[in-house]
Amino acid sequence: MEKYVINGGKPLQGEVDISGAKNAAVAIIPAALMVDGICRIENMPQISDTDMLLTILTQLGAEVRMICPGTIEIDSRNVRFCDAPFDLMRKIRASYYLIGAMLGRFGSAKTTMPGGCNFGVRPIDQHIKGMNALGAQVDVRNGFVYAEAEGGKLHGAKIYLDKVSVGATMNIILAATMASGRTIIENAAREPHIVDLANFLNSMGADVRGAGTDTVKINGVERLHGGSYSIIPDQIEAGTYMVAAAATGGEVLVKNVIPKHLECISAKLRETGTIVQEYEDSVLVKGNGHLRKANVKTLPYPGFPTDMQPQMGALLCMANGTSVITEGIYDNRFKYVNELRKMGADIQVDGRIAIFEGGAKLTGAPVMACDLRAGAAMVIAGLCASGKTEIEDIHFIERGYENFVGKLRKLGAGISIVDYPDEPELHEKVISIG
Ligand code: EPU
């Protein structure tokens, strides 16, 4: 077992390169299943979620070749319909994209119910509603999802999502790409990774229009051909380094980003007194060590992302004044608060609202990464705290941050990965992954 050990108190200084977007990559890899040719994908983040999906594709018969770090080729021409590795599917949320991709490719799909960070109930009813509208019969039994297109092929449909859902929007785009006729998704999510998936599919011959707005139109095509594509930079990885720079009072140039995607984060950091300067493909973040309170409400894009909420929480517990965070997406995304309290933070939670009594002087402590972004929040807290912080369950963090420790060390952080003995009783613990 491994944990992070952080000797905090050093402002981050220097430059960091941002990797490809996890939440785009985890849809683009399943999308490659539908391509009748070779897809070359650049800026692929090297994280455990993409590793697992590539393994799933390989087991379905795709050939995956690493050309160089961050560039892969996927050849799905020999893929056949078979049982995919369910143990891997169960571990990741994004395995739900295999439903849309397999329906598109084979007219049927069998997957497990997706895993995912445990933020309360995370239903997939909107995915199923979309697949039903496209002409698929979907049954969920004993933790498995069985989907079958009537007559072996999906058809276009008009679908109004009852809830703005990133996953449902992308899954319906995948399924509709090779359906016959036209699909219209209303009340679609607008996240940058949705645009990226549409751009990937279009560069392979699909006809997806309006991604990035709340109405996406897909004209089904017969076939997708091979091609090359480069994944957009990760908005949340970039935001995490921005908050870490501000929280530690450092100065960091966050490179290889699309500043427009970061505006909601930049604006919130400016409210805390942090200087954020935008350049063409980078942002410079300068913290001055005097953070001011700010209120945050998480919302679908272009609102403040829920995936930045814990990191911002780590910063706000140190800011002067009382800050309020309202979680607008999930029922239960404040589990990290207990861990921050162990380090001296004063935070009260009531349902989806957390009140941060600022001004805490954090001190190092043994803590846990409760999930991916909660783990990132604990790293930020550890970087700011006096003394030593030890973070366990770092496998959650490594699902979504490429070379986190290496990048932070390059910025001067006192962080390392340390082996520690595995305790047998930990195997009994029920862990949620996502
Ligand atoms: N929802 C439903 N029914 C559905 C789908 C969603 O009620 O059929 C609800 C969810 O329970 C939630 C809200 O709608 O309350 C939004 O969920 P959404 O479908 O947008 O989220 P997701 O697709 O499950 C993706 C990311 C998450 C990110 C959310 C929101 C992936 C693999 N996951 O999840 O990323 O929090 O969008 O932006 O793309 C992360 O990267 O740390 C992460 C958790």
Boltz pocket constraint, residues with backbone or C-beta under 6 A from the ligand:
constraints:
  - pocket:
      binder: B
      contacts: [[A, 22], [A, 23], [A, 26], [A, 93], [A, 94], [A, 117], [A, 121], [A, 122], [A, 123], [A, 124], [A, 125], [A, 126], [A, 127], [A, 128], [A, 163], [A, 164], [A, 165], [A, 166], [A, 167], [A, 168], [A, 189], [A, 306], [A, 307], [A, 329], [A, 330], [A, 331], [A, 372], [A, 373], [A, 400], [A, 434]]
      max_distance: 6.0
